[in-house]
Amino acid sequence: MFHHRKFISLICIFLSVLLLTGCWDQRLLKDLKLVFTVGFDLGENGEINSHVAIRETKKLSIGGKPGEATVAVVEGDGITLRDTRLMLDRRIPGEFSPSKMRIYMIGEELAKQNLYSILDILYRDPKAPLGAKLAIVQGKAEEVIHMQTIKETLLTEAITDLLVNSQDHTIVQNETVQTVCPVMFDPSADFSLPVIKKIETHDIETVGMGLISERKFTGVTLDAEHSTILLLIANKKGKIAQLNMMVMPEEENIRNRYMTLNIGKAKAKMKATVNSPSDIKVTIDLKIKGTIAEYPKNHLVDKKVVKELEEKATEHIQAQSEEVIKIIQEANSDILQIGQHLKVHHNKTWKELKWREVYPSIEIVPNISVDITGTGIIN
């Protein structure tokens, strides 16, 4: 009986093996051309000009050492991204593979068009990674792509590290193909994209946050300080947030005029008062706790001096917050997602609103308070 069962089990296993399929859709790495970074620009006749950075390896046979990684740039033009992909397929010696894509850069003129119409292919291609970062380039993305290396670091790694560092320092948000998609289809909210630019032959920098309105780049870019303040108001502080501000303009020594505040905690709370569709007031209370990272004049053992610096810091951030809110309203970019707040808490009024017409004129009031909890010195 035991041998009979064992025989039946072996037959079943044998038949199961026959039914197993092989790797019918395998894609060998040796046959692929991995693309890590792409730049899109607006062509002279309205077409899209794509530049892709392909990772290559120099073949070395001396002592069996591994080849040195290099970057090759290939260009393709077309009416849509799919059209440019077809041209790239004819110019790349191997199968174009976006599976390892890490960064999509968009030239500022192209970014002023409907971003979804540009990115549509990325949501349809199952091989395109949704976690790839998005960034706008001041000027043309082509200029950055052709750098190939930045300070002896390969292009993709250098830009990725730059964006991650800027995110950690509360200058930009981490926006990817996936994170921007739901916001693009939400009439009650907008988003921002990091803006970078080429500053030297082999160097780039983060400029700040590019404001998006209804899927289009507005052409307005907040500088680093305004970007930090906006992110604090939006409750999106990174690992580090520092603000340098003038607190003693009367000082003869220019360095004694300034203080750098290291922000430890920042908590913002939004409240909307809605009396009618034409009478909306939004209040944003931002409470900041921080320490003094730098104050050359010193005298911080005196509590009166610390209290005065608190007041100066509050005044400075209050003024900058009001300026930031004015900028985003003039750009008609609801990056604070006030529309979503009204949609949730005042839905009846929201249904009566033509939000894009109303948003630039509503009253948005920031209330800032700063509490300095440490002076950075030994008392």
Secondary structure as UniProt FT lines:
FT   HELIX           2..19
FT   TURN            24..25
FT   HELIX           29..31
FT   STRAND          32..42
FT   TURN            44..45
FT   STRAND          48..57
FT   HELIX           62..64
FT   STRAND          69..78
FT   HELIX           81..91
FT   STRAND          95..97
FT   TURN            99..100
FT   STRAND          103..107
FT   HELIX           108..111
FT   HELIX           115..124
FT   TURN            126..127
FT   TURN            130..131
FT   STRAND          133..137
FT   HELIX           141..145
FT   TURN            146..147
FT   STRAND          149..150
FT   TURN            151..152
FT   STRAND          153..154
FT   HELIX           155..168
FT   TURN            169..170
FT   HELIX           177..184
FT   TURN            187..188
FT   STRAND          192..200
FT   TURN            201..202
FT   STRAND          203..213
FT   TURN            214..215
FT   STRAND          216..222
FT   HELIX           224..233
FT   TURN            234..235
FT   STRAND          242..246
FT   TURN            249..250
FT   HELIX           254..257
FT   STRAND          258..276
FT   TURN            277..278
FT   STRAND          279..294
FT   TURN            296..297
FT   TURN            300..301
FT   HELIX           303..330
FT   TURN            331..332
FT   TURN            335..336
FT   HELIX           338..345
FT   HELIX           347..350
FT   TURN            351..352
FT   HELIX           355..358
FT   HELIX           359..361
FT   STRAND          363..374
//
